[in-house]
C-alpha cells in the first residue's frame, strides 16, 4: 500500500463516522490552541526578559480584594510596611495605571498612562532618549503639568521624539507639556 492508498482509506474512514471526525478535529484544535497559549506565555515570561537591568529581580506587588479575584494597587500603609522589610525588598516604588482621553488631535482617543514618581526611572535603570524625567516639584503638582512619552507614541503623534519635546497634549481636558521620550522598546 502506498501513501495515496493510506490517504484514501483515512478519508473514507472519516467520512463514514462524521461525529468521530468532528471529535478528532476538535481535540486537535484544542491541543494546538493550548500549546500555542503555553508557548506564548513561556516566550514572554522566560525567553524574553524585561528590557531593564536586573529585570529578573523585579516583582509586582498588589493587594487582593473581594473574594480574591481582583487585585489593586497597594495602600500607602502597605508600601510603608514593605519598605521596612529591607531583607526582602531593596526598593519599593509604586506606580498606578489610569485611563485618559486625548483631545485636540482629531477624534478623542482613549489612552492608558502610568503615574510614576522620579525614582521609578532610576529603579528601572532607564533614561529618556530625548529630554528628561520628572523633578520633585513637578510630582508635587507645582508648576507646569508634564509627561514623559513612549517612543512609539511620540513618533505617531509628533513625527519624532525630538519634535515631541515641549509639545502639548490635552488629557482629560488638561494641557500637559512633554518633557521626555523613552527609548524604543522600554514602555
C-alpha positions in Angstrom: 0.0 0.0 0.0 1.3 3.4 -0.9 0.9 6.8 0.7 -2.0 7.7 -1.6 -3.8 4.5 -0.7 -3.4 5.3 3.0 -4.7 8.8 2.5 -7.8 7.5 0.6 -8.5 4.9 3.3 -8.2 7.6 6.0 -10.6 10.0 4.2 -13.2 7.1 3.6 -13.0 6.2 7.3 -13.5 9.8 8.4 -16.5 10.3 6.1 -18.2 7.2 7.4 -18.1 8.4 11.0 -18.6 12.2 11.0 -19.1 12.5 14.8 -15.8 10.8 15.4 -14.2 13.1 12.8 -15.5 16.2 14.4 -14.4 15.0 17.8 -10.9 14.3 16.5 -10.7 17.7 14.8 -11.9 19.4 17.9 -9.3 17.6 20.1 -6.5 18.5 17.7 -7.7 22.1 17.6 -7.8 22.3 21.4 -4.3 20.8 21.6 -2.9 23.2 19.1 -4.6 26.2 20.9 -3.3 25.1 24.3 0.2 24.5 23.1 0.2 28.0 21.4 -1.0 29.7 24.5 1.6 27.9 26.7 4.4 28.8 24.3 3.3 32.4 24.1 3.3 32.6 27.9 6.7 30.9 28.3 8.2 33.0 25.5 7.0 36.3 27.0 8.0 35.4 30.6 11.0 33.2 30.3 12.6 33.6 26.9 12.1 37.4 26.5 13.4 39.1 29.7 12.4 42.6 30.7 14.3 45.3 28.8 15.8 46.6 32.1 18.9 45.9 34.0 18.3 43.2 36.7 14.7 42.7 35.3 14.7 39.2 36.7 14.9 40.7 40.2 11.8 42.9 39.8 8.4 41.9 41.1 4.9 43.4 41.0 3.1 43.7 44.3 -0.7 44.0 44.5 -3.4 43.9 47.2 -6.0 41.2 46.9 -9.6 42.5 47.4 -13.1 41.0 47.5 -13.3 37.2 47.1 -9.7 37.1 45.9 -10.4 37.5 42.2 -9.4 41.2 41.9 -6.1 42.9 42.7 -5.5 46.6 43.1 -2.6 49.0 43.8 -1.4 48.7 47.4 -2.3 51.3 50.0 0.4 53.7 51.3 0.4 51.8 54.6 1.2 48.5 52.7 4.0 50.3 50.8 5.5 51.6 54.1 5.4 48.1 55.6 7.2 46.6 52.5 9.8 49.4 52.5 10.7 48.5 56.1 11.4 44.9 55.0 14.9 45.6 53.8 15.9 42.0 53.9 13.2 41.2 51.3 13.0 44.4 49.1 15.8 46.7 48.1 13.4 49.3 46.7 9.6 49.7 46.8 8.3 52.1 44.2 4.6 52.4 43.4 3.0 53.2 40.1 -0.6 53.2 39.0 -2.3 53.0 35.7 -5.1 55.3 34.7 -7.2 55.9 31.6 -7.2 59.3 29.9 -9.0 60.9 27.0 -6.7 62.6 24.5 -8.4 65.5 22.7 -7.3 68.3 20.4 -5.7 66.0 17.8 -8.6 64.7 15.7 -11.1 62.4 17.2 -10.9 61.8 21.0 -8.7 58.8 21.8 -8.7 56.7 25.0 -5.2 56.2 26.3 -3.7 54.3 29.3 -0.9 56.0 31.2 1.2 55.1 34.2 1.5 57.6 37.0 5.0 57.4 38.4 7.4 59.3 40.6 11.1 60.3 39.8 12.7 57.2 41.5 10.7 54.9 39.1 13.0 55.5 36.2 16.1 55.1 38.5 14.7 51.7 39.6 14.3 50.6 36.0 17.7 51.9 35.1 16.4 53.8 32.1 16.8 57.4 30.9 14.9 59.2 28.2 16.4 59.1 24.8 15.3 62.7 24.4 14.5 65.2 27.2 14.3 64.4 30.9 12.2 62.8 33.6 10.2 64.5 36.4 11.5 66.8 39.1 10.2 66.7 42.7 8.3 70.0 42.2 6.5 68.6 39.1 5.5 65.5 41.0 4.0 67.6 43.8 1.9 69.4 41.2 3.9 72.7 41.4 4.3 74.5 38.1 3.6 73.1 34.7 1.9 69.7 34.3 4.3 67.4 32.4 4.6 63.9 31.0 7.1 61.5 29.5 6.1 59.7 26.4 6.6 56.2 25.0 8.8 56.3 21.9 6.2 54.9 19.5 3.5 57.2 20.7 5.9 60.2 20.3 6.6 59.2 16.7 3.0 58.6 15.8 1.8 61.8 17.4 4.6 64.3 16.8 6.6 62.7 14.0 9.8 62.1 16.0 10.9 62.1 19.6 12.8 65.4 19.2 9.6 67.1 17.8 7.6 65.9 20.9 9.7 67.8 23.4 7.9 70.9 24.7 4.8 69.8 22.7 1.4 69.9 24.4 -1.1 67.1 24.8 -4.6 67.6 26.3 -5.5 64.7 28.6 -9.0 64.8 30.2 -9.2 68.5 29.3 -5.9 69.4 30.9 -2.9 70.5 28.9 0.4 68.7 29.7 3.8 69.5 28.3 6.1 66.7 27.0 9.5 66.8 28.8 10.9 63.5 27.7 10.6 60.4 25.4 11.7 57.0 26.5 13.9 54.8 24.2 12.1 52.4 21.8 11.0 49.2 23.4 11.1 50.4 27.0 7.5 51.3 27.8 
